[in-house]
Amino acid sequence: MRRWMSALLVMMMLGTSTAWAGTWEQAEEGGWKYEEDGTYVTEWKQIDGIWYYMDTETGLWNPRPALSETAACHLLENAVNRAGWYAKETFPIHYEIYSKTANTYTIVLLMETAPTEWSETLNTFEVNRRTGKAKSVSTKLELDLYAY
């Protein structure tokens, strides 16, 4: 105990700051906020491998954000990971908008083989912006982007 107290005193004298671990907090107004380094996170944040959207004004987690291009890519990544697809890939996977219409986004999953080099398309999804469903073009399997 004395060693721990001595170490704490030395850290305080040297002005060493302690890194904050992020924590979820239930908000008084209902819902959840994520605090990191003493401030509430806003916009997109990947926490433990899952993308979350925190409202820019309130900081509250929004489990059903509007399907912008960014939202569609992040939520598709969540859905693909939940399904366990490509879990054994050793290279990073990028989610990119290939094309878009008023009602759909076409998103390709590309495997990175070197920095800024993508050599293989793993899958292509058609995302319905109204329903939040993503259908694989090759397998016809459907994923719900809003399931957590």
C-alpha positions as CSV (number, residue, x, y, z in Angstrom):
1,M,0.0,0.0,0.0
2,R,2.8,2.4,0.9
3,R,4.5,1.8,-2.5
4,W,1.2,2.6,-4.3
5,M,0.8,5.8,-2.3
6,S,4.4,6.8,-3.0
7,A,3.9,6.2,-6.7
8,L,0.7,8.3,-6.7
9,L,2.5,11.1,-4.9
10,V,5.4,11.1,-7.4
11,M,2.9,11.1,-10.3
12,M,1.1,14.1,-8.8
13,M,4.3,16.0,-8.2
14,L,5.5,15.4,-11.8
15,G,2.1,16.4,-13.2
16,T,1.6,13.1,-14.9
17,S,-1.9,12.8,-16.2
18,T,-3.9,9.6,-16.0
19,A,-5.5,8.4,-19.2
20,W,-9.2,8.0,-19.0
21,A,-10.9,4.8,-20.2
22,G,-14.1,5.4,-22.0
23,T,-17.3,4.7,-20.2
24,W,-21.0,4.5,-21.0
25,E,-23.3,6.6,-18.8
26,Q,-27.1,6.6,-18.7
27,A,-28.2,10.2,-19.4
28,E,-30.7,11.9,-17.2
29,E,-32.9,12.6,-20.2
30,G,-32.8,8.9,-21.1
31,G,-30.5,7.1,-23.5
32,W,-26.8,6.6,-23.3
33,K,-23.7,8.8,-23.7
34,Y,-20.1,7.7,-24.0
35,E,-17.5,9.7,-22.1
36,E,-13.8,9.6,-23.0
37,D,-11.0,11.7,-21.6
38,G,-13.5,13.7,-19.5
39,T,-15.8,14.7,-22.4
40,Y,-18.8,13.2,-24.1
41,V,-18.1,11.8,-27.6
42,T,-20.1,13.1,-30.5
43,E,-20.5,11.8,-34.1
44,W,-19.0,8.4,-35.0
45,K,-16.9,6.4,-32.6
46,Q,-15.7,2.8,-32.9
47,I,-15.8,1.3,-29.4
48,D,-14.7,-2.3,-28.9
49,G,-14.9,-2.9,-32.6
50,I,-18.4,-1.6,-33.0
51,W,-19.4,1.8,-34.6
52,Y,-21.7,4.0,-32.7
53,Y,-23.2,7.3,-33.6
54,M,-23.6,10.0,-30.9
55,D,-25.8,12.9,-31.6
56,T,-23.7,16.0,-32.3
57,E,-25.9,18.3,-30.1
58,T,-26.8,16.0,-27.2
59,G,-24.1,13.4,-27.2
60,L,-26.8,10.7,-26.9
61,W,-26.2,7.4,-28.8
62,N,-28.6,7.2,-31.8
63,P,-29.0,3.5,-32.7
64,R,-30.8,4.4,-36.0
65,P,-29.0,7.3,-37.6
66,A,-30.0,8.5,-41.0
67,L,-28.2,6.4,-43.7
68,S,-25.7,8.8,-45.0
69,E,-22.7,7.4,-46.9
70,T,-20.6,7.3,-43.8
71,A,-23.4,5.7,-41.7
72,A,-24.1,3.1,-44.3
73,C,-20.4,2.0,-44.4
74,H,-20.0,2.0,-40.6
75,L,-23.3,0.1,-40.0
76,L,-22.5,-2.4,-42.8
77,E,-19.1,-3.1,-41.1
78,N,-21.0,-3.7,-37.8
79,A,-23.4,-6.1,-39.6
80,V,-20.7,-8.0,-41.4
81,N,-18.7,-8.4,-38.2
82,R,-21.8,-9.6,-36.3
83,A,-22.3,-12.2,-39.1
84,G,-18.7,-13.3,-38.6
85,W,-17.8,-12.8,-42.3
86,Y,-14.2,-12.2,-43.1
87,A,-13.1,-12.6,-39.5
88,K,-10.1,-14.6,-40.5
89,E,-8.8,-12.1,-43.0
90,T,-5.3,-10.9,-42.1
91,F,-5.5,-7.7,-44.1
92,P,-7.7,-4.7,-43.3
93,I,-11.1,-4.4,-45.1
94,H,-12.3,-1.1,-46.5
95,Y,-16.0,-0.3,-47.0
96,E,-16.4,2.1,-49.8
97,I,-19.4,3.6,-51.7
98,Y,-19.3,2.4,-55.3
99,S,-22.4,4.1,-56.5
100,K,-25.6,5.6,-55.2
101,T,-29.2,6.4,-56.2
102,A,-32.0,8.1,-54.3
103,N,-32.9,4.9,-52.6
104,T,-29.8,2.8,-52.5
105,Y,-26.0,2.7,-51.9
106,T,-23.8,0.2,-53.5
107,I,-20.9,-0.6,-51.1
108,V,-17.9,-2.7,-52.0
109,L,-15.7,-4.5,-49.4
110,L,-12.1,-4.2,-50.5
111,M,-9.2,-6.0,-49.0
112,E,-6.0,-3.9,-48.4
113,T,-2.8,-5.8,-49.4
114,A,-0.4,-2.8,-48.9
115,P,-0.9,0.7,-47.7
116,T,-3.4,2.4,-50.1
117,E,-3.5,-0.7,-52.3
118,W,-6.7,-2.7,-52.6
119,S,-6.4,-5.9,-54.6
120,E,-9.5,-7.9,-54.0
121,T,-13.2,-7.2,-53.8
122,L,-14.6,-9.5,-51.1
123,N,-18.2,-8.6,-51.6
124,T,-20.7,-6.0,-52.9
125,F,-23.8,-4.9,-51.0
126,E,-26.9,-3.0,-52.1
127,V,-28.1,-1.0,-49.1
128,N,-31.7,0.1,-49.1
129,R,-31.7,3.6,-47.5
130,R,-35.4,3.3,-46.4
131,T,-35.3,-0.1,-44.7
132,G,-31.7,-0.2,-43.5
133,K,-31.3,-3.7,-45.1
134,A,-28.1,-4.6,-47.0
135,K,-28.3,-7.4,-49.5
136,S,-25.1,-9.1,-50.8
137,V,-25.1,-9.0,-54.6
138,S,-23.3,-12.4,-54.9
139,T,-25.0,-14.4,-52.2
140,K,-28.4,-12.6,-51.9
141,L,-28.0,-12.8,-48.1
142,E,-29.5,-9.9,-46.3
143,L,-28.2,-8.0,-43.2
144,D,-30.1,-5.6,-41.0
145,L,-27.9,-2.5,-40.5
146,Y,-29.7,-1.5,-37.3
147,A,-29.4,-4.7,-35.4
148,Y,-27.0,-4.5,-32.4
